[in-house]
Amino acid sequence: MEPKWLDWAKQLQSIAQAGLTYSIDVYDLERFEMIRDISVEILSIHTDVSETVIRDLFTNESGYATPKVDIRSVVFKENKILMVKENTDGNWSLPGSWGDIGLTPSEVAVKEVKEESGFDVKAIKLLGVLDKKCHPHPPSPYHVYKMFIQCEIIGGQPQKGTETSAVEFFAENELPPLSIARNTESQIKFAFKHLYNPQEPAYFD
């Protein structure tokens, strides 16, 4: 579970964002700006991220605050899982990204596998919808739901993308250093559980 200070900061940001969107009274708007300032300060104190960067992240958001959606594609070949090496941190993750406006979750899963690994796939099964705060990820300023969608290779060849520097398949007991902001070891093992037991129901939370 995420630390309480992070939960408080996110809740304050959510209250501030909604208030700044729907309030019209100038004094109320000032108060909501103050609440946002408090949430920014909390995050800055407890992380290595500057107040300026955090404030920019928050001010890009408007309307009623809702969780973001991160979609991860799970692709197996010969009992090994497809992973890509991220340019940002040099570690490995399942292909994926934020959900795209106008695309269904399965369309995003298929698109990301192609862009990040070179493989053509079709989506075949939703493995789970996980709340990021319930799993051992680094602190994040956003509340995130992570969707894991199993896909099947139908063509293509391994090829790195603009955001990835390598493409490989890994056995469950030979996992590389993971980009834990994107996926954790327990989540990879959860994916293998579905490989070994195709009747496993979708997991949530």
C-alpha positions as a LaTeX table, in Angstrom:
\begin{tabular}{lrrr}
\hline
Residue & $x$ (\AA) & $y$ (\AA) & $z$ (\AA) \\
\hline
Met1 & 0.00 & 0.00 & 0.00 \\
Glu2 & 1.19 & 3.54 & $-0.75$ \\
Pro3 & 2.23 & 5.79 & 2.17 \\
Lys4 & $-0.43$ & 7.91 & 3.83 \\
Trp5 & 1.27 & 11.18 & 2.87 \\
Leu6 & 0.90 & 10.25 & $-0.79$ \\
Asp7 & $-2.77$ & 9.41 & $-0.36$ \\
Trp8 & $-3.36$ & 12.75 & 1.37 \\
Ala9 & $-1.51$ & 14.67 & $-1.35$ \\
Lys10 & $-3.55$ & 13.01 & $-4.10$ \\
Gln11 & $-6.83$ & 13.68 & $-2.29$ \\
Leu12 & $-5.93$ & 17.33 & $-1.77$ \\
Gln13 & $-5.02$ & 17.65 & $-5.45$ \\
Ser14 & $-8.34$ & 16.05 & $-6.43$ \\
Ile15 & $-10.32$ & 18.45 & $-4.22$ \\
Ala16 & $-8.36$ & 21.43 & $-5.56$ \\
Gln17 & $-8.79$ & 20.40 & $-9.19$ \\
Ala18 & $-12.56$ & 19.94 & $-8.87$ \\
Gly19 & $-12.91$ & 23.22 & $-6.98$ \\
Leu20 & $-10.89$ & 25.17 & $-9.53$ \\
Thr21 & $-13.02$ & 23.68 & $-12.31$ \\
Tyr22 & $-16.48$ & 24.25 & $-10.88$ \\
Ser23 & $-16.20$ & 27.19 & $-8.48$ \\
Ile24 & $-16.91$ & 30.75 & $-9.62$ \\
Asp25 & $-16.40$ & 32.67 & $-6.36$ \\
Val26 & $-13.01$ & 34.39 & $-6.40$ \\
Tyr27 & $-12.38$ & 33.65 & $-2.72$ \\
Asp28 & $-13.20$ & 29.98 & $-3.16$ \\
Leu29 & $-10.82$ & 29.83 & $-6.12$ \\
Glu30 & $-8.06$ & 31.29 & $-3.95$ \\
Arg31 & $-8.70$ & 28.66 & $-1.29$ \\
Phe32 & $-8.56$ & 25.84 & $-3.82$ \\
Glu33 & $-5.26$ & 27.22 & $-5.13$ \\
Met34 & $-3.97$ & 27.11 & $-1.56$ \\
Ile35 & $-5.06$ & 23.48 & $-1.25$ \\
Arg36 & $-3.23$ & 22.66 & $-4.48$ \\
Asp37 & $-0.13$ & 24.42 & $-3.11$ \\
Ile38 & $-0.24$ & 22.20 & $-0.02$ \\
Ser39 & $-0.47$ & 19.03 & $-2.13$ \\
Val40 & 2.47 & 20.17 & $-4.27$ \\
Glu41 & 4.56 & 20.90 & $-1.19$ \\
Ile42 & 3.81 & 17.50 & 0.35 \\
Leu43 & 4.89 & 15.69 & $-2.82$ \\
Ser44 & 8.00 & 17.82 & $-3.24$ \\
Ile45 & 9.16 & 17.24 & 0.35 \\
His46 & 8.73 & 13.47 & 0.15 \\
Thr47 & 10.13 & 12.94 & $-3.37$ \\
Asp48 & 13.09 & 14.13 & $-5.44$ \\
Val49 & 10.79 & 16.06 & $-7.79$ \\
Ser50 & 10.81 & 19.86 & $-7.70$ \\
Glu51 & 7.70 & 21.87 & $-6.87$ \\
Thr52 & 7.82 & 23.40 & $-10.36$ \\
Val53 & 7.63 & 20.01 & $-12.09$ \\
Ile54 & 4.85 & 18.78 & $-9.81$ \\
Arg55 & 2.87 & 21.99 & $-10.26$ \\
Asp56 & 3.18 & 21.67 & $-14.05$ \\
Leu57 & 1.83 & 18.12 & $-13.84$ \\
Phe58 & $-1.16$ & 19.23 & $-11.79$ \\
Thr59 & $-1.98$ & 22.37 & $-13.76$ \\
Asn60 & $-2.16$ & 20.28 & $-16.94$ \\
Glu61 & $-5.14$ & 18.50 & $-15.37$ \\
Ser62 & $-8.63$ & 19.99 & $-15.39$ \\
Gly63 & $-12.18$ & 18.88 & $-14.72$ \\
Tyr64 & $-13.21$ & 16.31 & $-12.15$ \\
Ala65 & $-10.14$ & 14.29 & $-11.16$ \\
Thr66 & $-10.34$ & 10.59 & $-12.11$ \\
Pro67 & $-7.75$ & 7.79 & $-12.18$ \\
Lys68 & $-5.48$ & 7.50 & $-15.20$ \\
Val69 & $-5.40$ & 4.21 & $-17.09$ \\
Asp70 & $-2.12$ & 2.40 & $-17.86$ \\
Ile71 & $-2.41$ & $-0.54$ & $-20.26$ \\
Arg72 & 0.18 & $-3.35$ & $-20.28$ \\
Ser73 & 0.34 & $-6.08$ & $-22.91$ \\
Val74 & 1.17 & $-9.63$ & $-21.84$ \\
Val75 & 2.61 & $-11.73$ & $-24.68$ \\
Phe76 & 3.97 & $-15.27$ & $-24.27$ \\
Lys77 & 6.11 & $-17.35$ & $-26.60$ \\
Glu78 & 7.42 & $-20.81$ & $-25.67$ \\
Asn79 & 6.56 & $-20.18$ & $-22.01$ \\
Lys80 & 8.51 & $-16.92$ & $-21.95$ \\
Ile81 & 7.13 & $-13.39$ & $-21.60$ \\
Leu82 & 7.79 & $-10.49$ & $-23.97$ \\
Met83 & 9.52 & $-7.48$ & $-22.44$ \\
Val84 & 11.06 & $-4.31$ & $-23.82$ \\
Lys85 & 13.96 & $-2.27$ & $-22.46$ \\
Glu86 & 12.88 & 1.28 & $-21.64$ \\
Asn87 & 15.06 & 4.16 & $-22.80$ \\
Thr88 & 14.06 & 6.27 & $-19.81$ \\
Asp89 & 15.54 & 4.08 & $-17.06$ \\
Gly90 & 17.34 & 1.24 & $-18.88$ \\
Asn91 & 15.12 & $-1.37$ & $-17.25$ \\
Trp92 & 12.51 & $-3.77$ & $-18.62$ \\
Ser93 & 8.75 & $-3.66$ & $-18.84$ \\
Leu94 & 5.77 & $-5.18$ & $-20.55$ \\
Pro95 & 4.86 & $-3.16$ & $-23.66$ \\
Gly96 & 2.32 & $-0.51$ & $-22.77$ \\
Ser97 & 1.41 & 3.09 & $-22.08$ \\
Trp98 & $-1.37$ & 5.39 & $-20.96$ \\
Gly99 & $-4.71$ & 4.69 & $-22.60$ \\
Asp100 & $-5.36$ & 6.71 & $-25.75$ \\
Ile101 & $-8.50$ & 8.77 & $-26.38$ \\
Gly102 & $-10.52$ & 7.15 & $-29.17$ \\
Leu103 & $-8.99$ & 3.67 & $-28.78$ \\
Thr104 & $-10.36$ & 0.73 & $-26.83$ \\
Pro105 & $-8.10$ & $-0.91$ & $-24.23$ \\
Ser106 & $-7.41$ & $-3.86$ & $-26.56$ \\
Glu107 & $-6.55$ & $-1.51$ & $-29.42$ \\
Val108 & $-4.04$ & 0.28 & $-27.19$ \\
Ala109 & $-2.53$ & $-3.09$ & $-26.15$ \\
Val110 & $-2.10$ & $-4.14$ & $-29.79$ \\
Lys111 & $-0.70$ & $-0.75$ & $-30.85$ \\
Glu112 & 1.86 & $-0.61$ & $-28.05$ \\
Val113 & 3.21 & $-4.11$ & $-28.77$ \\
Lys114 & 3.73 & $-3.15$ & $-32.41$ \\
Glu115 & 5.34 & 0.22 & $-31.64$ \\
Glu116 & 7.60 & $-1.01$ & $-28.83$ \\
Ser117 & 8.52 & $-4.53$ & $-29.96$ \\
Gly118 & 7.74 & $-4.91$ & $-33.67$ \\
Phe119 & 5.30 & $-7.80$ & $-33.21$ \\
Asp120 & 1.77 & $-7.91$ & $-34.61$ \\
Val121 & $-0.65$ & $-9.29$ & $-32.02$ \\
Lys122 & $-4.32$ & $-9.73$ & $-31.29$ \\
Ala123 & $-5.80$ & $-9.20$ & $-27.83$ \\
Ile124 & $-7.35$ & $-12.34$ & $-26.37$ \\
Lys125 & $-7.97$ & $-11.90$ & $-22.64$ \\
Leu126 & $-8.19$ & $-9.36$ & $-19.84$ \\
Leu127 & $-5.98$ & $-10.68$ & $-17.03$ \\
Gly128 & $-6.71$ & $-8.00$ & $-14.48$ \\
Val129 & $-7.33$ & $-4.39$ & $-13.51$ \\
Leu130 & $-4.96$ & $-3.37$ & $-10.70$ \\
Asp131 & $-4.95$ & $-0.23$ & $-8.59$ \\
Lys132 & $-1.35$ & 0.98 & $-8.61$ \\
Lys133 & $-1.53$ & 2.15 & $-4.98$ \\
Cys134 & $-2.07$ & $-1.48$ & $-3.85$ \\
His135 & 1.20 & $-2.68$ & $-5.38$ \\
Pro136 & 4.90 & $-1.98$ & $-4.68$ \\
His137 & 5.47 & 0.76 & $-7.26$ \\
Pro138 & 7.43 & 3.95 & $-6.53$ \\
Pro139 & 5.30 & 6.93 & $-5.39$ \\
Ser140 & 3.30 & 8.53 & $-8.20$ \\
Pro141 & 1.42 & 11.85 & $-8.21$ \\
Tyr142 & $-1.44$ & 10.22 & $-10.10$ \\
His143 & $-3.99$ & 7.61 & $-9.06$ \\
Val144 & $-3.56$ & 4.89 & $-11.70$ \\
Tyr145 & $-5.53$ & 1.82 & $-12.75$ \\
Lys146 & $-3.33$ & $-0.71$ & $-14.58$ \\
Met147 & $-4.98$ & $-3.02$ & $-17.13$ \\
Phe148 & $-3.12$ & $-6.21$ & $-18.10$ \\
Ile149 & $-4.29$ & $-7.63$ & $-21.43$ \\
Gln150 & $-2.98$ & $-10.92$ & $-22.82$ \\
Cys151 & $-2.16$ & $-10.85$ & $-26.53$ \\
Glu152 & $-1.19$ & $-13.49$ & $-29.08$ \\
Ile153 & 1.49 & $-13.03$ & $-31.74$ \\
Ile154 & 0.16 & $-13.22$ & $-35.30$ \\
Gly155 & 3.13 & $-11.76$ & $-37.19$ \\
Gly156 & 5.98 & $-9.27$ & $-37.22$ \\
Gln157 & 9.58 & $-9.45$ & $-36.10$ \\
Pro158 & 11.37 & $-8.17$ & $-32.98$ \\
Gln159 & 12.30 & $-4.53$ & $-33.49$ \\
Lys160 & 13.04 & $-1.79$ & $-30.98$ \\
Gly161 & 10.88 & 1.32 & $-30.98$ \\
Thr162 & 11.41 & 5.03 & $-30.38$ \\
Glu163 & 11.01 & 4.53 & $-26.60$ \\
Thr164 & 12.67 & 1.11 & $-26.35$ \\
Ser165 & 16.21 & $-0.11$ & $-26.97$ \\
Ala166 & 15.80 & $-3.92$ & $-26.90$ \\
Val167 & 13.20 & $-6.67$ & $-27.25$ \\
Glu168 & 13.47 & $-10.08$ & $-25.58$ \\
Phe169 & 11.48 & $-12.96$ & $-24.08$ \\
Phe170 & 12.19 & $-14.05$ & $-20.51$ \\
Ala171 & 11.40 & $-17.14$ & $-18.45$ \\
Glu172 & 9.68 & $-16.60$ & $-15.11$ \\
Asn173 & 12.83 & $-17.49$ & $-13.16$ \\
Glu174 & 15.13 & $-15.37$ & $-15.35$ \\
Leu175 & 13.51 & $-11.93$ & $-15.21$ \\
Pro176 & 15.71 & $-8.89$ & $-16.00$ \\
Pro177 & 15.90 & $-5.71$ & $-13.88$ \\
Leu178 & 12.36 & $-4.36$ & $-13.98$ \\
Ser179 & 11.10 & $-0.84$ & $-14.54$ \\
Ile180 & 9.02 & $-0.97$ & $-11.39$ \\
Ala181 & 7.21 & 2.29 & $-12.14$ \\
Arg182 & 5.61 & 0.28 & $-14.96$ \\
Asn183 & 5.45 & $-3.29$ & $-13.63$ \\
Thr184 & 6.53 & $-5.24$ & $-10.58$ \\
Glu185 & 7.85 & $-8.76$ & $-10.17$ \\
Ser186 & 4.60 & $-9.85$ & $-8.52$ \\
Gln187 & 2.65 & $-8.57$ & $-11.53$ \\
Ile188 & 4.85 & $-10.51$ & $-13.94$ \\
Lys189 & 4.36 & $-13.65$ & $-11.86$ \\
Phe190 & 0.62 & $-12.96$ & $-11.84$ \\
Ala191 & 0.76 & $-12.97$ & $-15.65$ \\
Phe192 & 2.60 & $-16.32$ & $-15.67$ \\
Lys193 & $-0.13$ & $-17.70$ & $-13.40$ \\
His194 & $-2.57$ & $-17.13$ & $-16.26$ \\
Leu195 & $-0.20$ & $-18.86$ & $-18.67$ \\
Tyr196 & $-0.11$ & $-21.99$ & $-16.51$ \\
Asn197 & $-3.83$ & $-21.86$ & $-15.74$ \\
Pro198 & $-5.83$ & $-20.36$ & $-18.65$ \\
Gln199 & $-9.06$ & $-20.67$ & $-16.62$ \\
Glu200 & $-7.73$ & $-18.27$ & $-13.97$ \\
Pro201 & $-10.32$ & $-15.48$ & $-13.48$ \\
Ala202 & $-9.47$ & $-11.84$ & $-14.06$ \\
Tyr203 & $-7.95$ & $-10.16$ & $-10.99$ \\
Phe204 & $-9.01$ & $-6.75$ & $-9.73$ \\
Asp205 & $-7.62$ & $-4.27$ & $-7.19$ \\
\hline
\end{tabular}
